[in-house]
Amino acid sequence: MTLLNVEELDCRYGLLQAVRGVSFEVAQGEIVALIGANGAGKTTLLRAIAGGHRPHAGKVTFDGEDVTRLPAHRRVARGIALVPEGRRLFPTLTVEENLRVAAAGNRRGRWNVKAVLDTFPLLQARRTMPAATLSGGEQQAVAIGRALMSNPRLLLLDEVSLGLAPVVVDAVYKSLANVISEGATVVLVEQDLTRALRVAGRVICLLEGRVVLEGEAQSLDRDRVVGAYFGLRSPSARGEPR
């Protein structure tokens, strides 16, 4: 069943067009990785899906409902949650307080403070500490946990590994594996190609705001992905055998 449908989406910042005619679908329970170099339009695309950026043209449909013009808080209430680039925590609030803020929407589901702390054990001892005192990896875990507290049907993750040491990234992804194993639907922005190809079932590559490559992760040749990522070659058109 298709949960998310993006149709011919255009996003602009004034005269600068960041996303150009992007279309794709995400099935319920699917893990999709959005990859591309800096400035490719990945973050803008996620923000448009989450309601943080109003598109200039195109359509976003979630579970059969047109949500293109809905504000972000109403999309959260329908089950869309974004973990933004840079984490954006409340620095003076404790870990638990940051988590509880996201529970205000009262969406029912399995995620509560205990479930989040069980999934991200590195936060157990930090529960009463202000977010500003946490390490980068701990802050990322809180940001993901905060999104989970809204009991989303679609989880949008923007640059999970950005600025983190490899060992910390491994710990965060290990915890994320538990979320994914429960059938979560995830759209993941990730610049680490190896990790993106390992985690996702399908990969979408953006270049200058356009989709230039899309396919099942296991069937895509890494050289072809790298070429599309950097715009070094012209990959075959979408819709051809992958």
C-alpha positions as CSV (number, residue, x, y, z in Angstrom):
1,M,0.0,0.0,0.0
2,T,1.3,3.4,-1.0
3,L,1.7,5.6,2.1
4,L,3.4,8.7,0.6
5,N,3.0,10.0,-2.9
6,V,5.0,13.0,-4.1
7,E,4.0,14.4,-7.5
8,E,6.0,16.9,-9.6
9,L,7.1,18.8,-6.6
10,D,8.8,22.2,-7.1
11,C,10.3,24.1,-4.2
12,R,11.9,27.5,-4.3
13,Y,13.7,30.1,-2.1
14,G,12.9,33.2,-3.9
15,L,14.3,32.8,-7.4
16,L,16.4,29.8,-6.4
17,Q,14.7,26.5,-7.4
18,A,15.9,23.8,-4.9
19,V,13.5,21.0,-6.0
20,R,12.5,20.5,-9.6
21,G,9.6,18.3,-10.6
22,V,10.3,15.5,-8.1
23,S,8.0,12.5,-8.1
24,F,8.2,9.2,-6.1
25,E,6.1,6.9,-4.0
26,V,6.9,5.2,-0.6
27,A,5.0,2.1,0.3
28,Q,4.0,1.4,3.9
29,G,6.9,-0.3,5.7
30,E,9.5,0.7,3.1
31,I,12.9,2.2,3.9
32,V,13.9,4.8,1.2
33,A,17.3,6.6,1.2
34,L,17.6,10.0,-0.4
35,I,21.1,10.6,-1.4
36,G,23.0,13.4,-3.2
37,A,25.7,15.9,-2.7
38,N,25.3,19.1,-0.7
39,G,22.8,21.4,-2.3
40,A,21.0,18.6,-4.2
41,G,17.7,19.5,-2.6
42,K,17.4,16.6,-0.1
43,T,16.6,18.7,3.0
44,T,14.2,21.0,1.2
45,L,12.3,17.9,-0.1
46,L,12.0,16.4,3.4
47,R,10.8,19.8,4.8
48,A,8.2,20.0,2.0
49,I,6.9,16.6,2.9
50,A,6.8,17.5,6.6
51,G,5.2,20.9,6.1
52,G,8.1,23.0,6.9
53,H,8.5,24.4,3.4
54,R,5.5,25.3,1.2
55,P,6.1,24.0,-2.4
56,H,5.8,26.3,-5.3
57,A,4.0,23.6,-7.3
58,G,3.2,19.9,-7.1
59,K,1.4,17.7,-4.6
60,V,2.1,15.7,-1.5
61,T,-0.4,12.9,-0.7
62,F,-0.2,11.0,2.6
63,D,-2.4,7.9,3.1
64,G,-4.6,9.0,0.3
65,E,-5.1,12.5,1.6
66,D,-3.8,15.7,-0.1
67,V,-1.6,17.3,2.6
68,T,0.2,19.8,0.4
69,R,-1.3,22.8,2.1
70,L,-1.6,21.5,5.6
71,P,0.7,23.1,8.2
72,A,3.4,21.0,9.9
73,H,1.6,20.5,13.2
74,R,-1.4,19.0,11.4
75,R,0.8,16.6,9.4
76,V,2.4,15.5,12.7
77,A,-1.2,14.8,14.0
78,R,-1.7,12.6,10.9
79,G,1.5,10.7,11.5
80,I,4.4,12.4,9.7
81,A,7.5,13.2,11.9
82,L,10.7,14.9,10.9
83,V,14.1,14.6,12.6
84,P,15.7,17.8,11.2
85,E,19.3,18.3,10.2
86,G,21.1,19.8,13.2
87,R,18.7,18.1,15.7
88,R,17.0,21.3,16.9
89,L,16.5,20.2,20.5
90,F,15.4,22.5,23.4
91,P,18.8,23.0,25.0
92,T,17.7,23.9,28.5
93,L,15.1,21.1,28.7
94,T,16.2,17.6,30.0
95,V,16.2,14.6,27.8
96,E,12.9,13.4,29.2
97,E,11.3,16.9,28.8
98,N,12.5,17.0,25.2
99,L,10.8,13.7,24.6
100,R,7.5,14.6,26.4
101,V,7.1,17.8,24.3
102,A,6.4,15.6,21.2
103,A,3.8,13.6,23.0
104,A,1.4,16.6,23.2
105,G,-0.4,15.5,20.0
106,N,-1.7,12.4,21.8
107,R,-1.4,10.0,18.9
108,R,-1.7,6.5,20.2
109,G,1.0,3.9,19.7
110,R,3.8,2.0,21.3
111,W,6.2,4.9,21.7
112,N,6.5,6.5,25.1
113,V,9.5,7.7,27.2
114,K,10.2,4.1,28.5
115,A,10.1,2.7,24.9
116,V,12.4,5.3,23.6
117,L,14.9,4.9,26.4
118,D,14.8,1.1,25.9
119,T,15.5,1.6,22.2
120,F,18.3,4.1,22.8
121,P,20.1,2.8,25.9
122,L,22.8,5.4,25.7
123,L,20.2,7.9,27.0
124,Q,19.2,6.0,30.1
125,A,21.8,7.7,32.3
126,R,21.2,11.1,30.7
127,R,17.5,11.2,31.3
128,T,17.5,14.2,33.7
129,M,20.3,16.1,32.0
130,P,19.8,19.2,29.9
131,A,20.1,18.5,26.1
132,A,22.8,21.1,25.8
133,T,25.1,19.0,27.9
134,L,24.8,15.9,25.7
135,S,27.3,14.6,23.1
136,G,26.4,14.8,19.4
137,G,25.4,11.2,19.3
138,E,23.2,11.5,22.4
139,Q,21.5,14.6,21.0
140,Q,20.8,12.7,17.7
141,A,19.3,9.9,19.7
142,V,17.1,12.3,21.6
143,A,16.0,14.0,18.3
144,I,15.0,10.6,16.8
145,G,13.3,9.6,20.1
146,R,11.4,12.9,20.1
147,A,10.0,12.2,16.6
148,L,9.1,8.6,17.7
149,M,7.1,10.0,20.7
150,S,4.5,11.4,18.2
151,N,4.0,7.7,17.1
152,P,4.5,8.5,13.5
153,R,3.4,6.4,10.5
154,L,6.2,8.0,8.4
155,L,9.6,8.9,9.9
156,L,11.7,11.5,8.0
157,L,15.4,11.4,9.0
158,D,17.7,14.2,7.8
159,E,21.4,13.5,7.9
160,V,21.5,11.1,10.8
161,S,25.3,10.7,10.7
162,L,26.3,14.3,10.0
163,G,29.1,15.5,12.2
164,L,29.3,12.3,14.3
165,A,32.2,9.9,14.8
166,P,31.9,6.6,13.0
167,V,31.6,4.7,16.3
168,V,28.8,7.0,17.4
169,V,27.0,6.6,14.1
170,D,27.2,2.8,14.5
171,A,25.5,3.1,17.9
172,V,22.7,5.3,16.6
173,Y,22.1,3.0,13.6
174,K,22.1,0.0,15.8
175,S,19.3,1.5,17.8
176,L,17.5,2.6,14.6
177,A,17.6,-1.0,13.4
178,N,15.1,-1.9,16.2
179,V,12.8,0.8,14.9
180,I,13.1,-0.4,11.3
181,S,12.6,-4.1,12.3
182,E,9.2,-3.2,13.6
183,G,8.0,-2.2,10.2
184,A,8.5,1.5,10.3
185,T,8.2,3.5,7.1
186,V,11.3,5.7,6.8
187,V,12.6,8.2,4.3
188,L,16.3,8.7,5.2
189,V,18.7,11.4,4.0
190,E,22.2,10.0,4.2
191,Q,25.5,11.1,2.6
192,D,27.3,7.9,3.6
193,L,26.6,5.9,0.4
194,T,27.7,2.6,2.0
195,R,25.4,3.0,4.9
196,A,22.5,4.2,2.7
197,L,22.8,1.2,0.4
198,R,23.0,-1.2,3.4
199,V,20.0,0.2,5.3
200,A,17.5,1.1,2.6
201,G,15.5,-1.1,0.4
202,R,15.3,1.6,-2.3
203,V,17.6,4.5,-3.2
204,I,16.7,7.8,-4.8
205,C,19.5,10.1,-6.0
206,L,19.0,13.8,-6.4
207,L,21.2,16.1,-8.4
208,E,20.5,19.8,-8.6
209,G,17.0,19.3,-7.3
210,R,16.1,16.5,-9.8
211,V,15.8,12.7,-9.4
212,V,18.6,11.3,-11.6
213,L,18.6,7.7,-10.4
214,E,16.1,5.5,-8.6
215,G,16.2,1.8,-7.9
216,E,16.3,-1.1,-5.5
217,A,19.5,-0.8,-3.3
218,Q,20.6,-4.3,-3.9
219,S,20.4,-4.0,-7.7
220,L,22.2,-0.7,-8.1
221,D,25.8,-0.8,-9.1
222,R,27.9,1.3,-6.8
223,D,29.8,3.0,-9.6
224,R,26.6,4.0,-11.2
225,V,25.3,5.4,-7.9
226,V,28.5,7.4,-7.3
227,G,28.3,8.7,-10.9
228,A,24.8,9.9,-10.4
229,Y,25.6,11.4,-7.0
230,F,28.4,13.6,-8.4
231,G,26.8,14.1,-11.8
232,L,29.8,12.4,-13.5
233,R,27.7,10.5,-16.0
234,S,24.2,10.3,-17.3
235,P,22.4,7.3,-15.7
236,S,19.7,5.5,-17.7
237,A,16.3,7.1,-17.5
238,R,14.0,6.2,-14.6
239,G,11.6,3.4,-15.6
240,E,14.2,1.4,-17.4
241,P,15.3,-2.0,-15.9
242,R,17.4,-1.5,-12.8
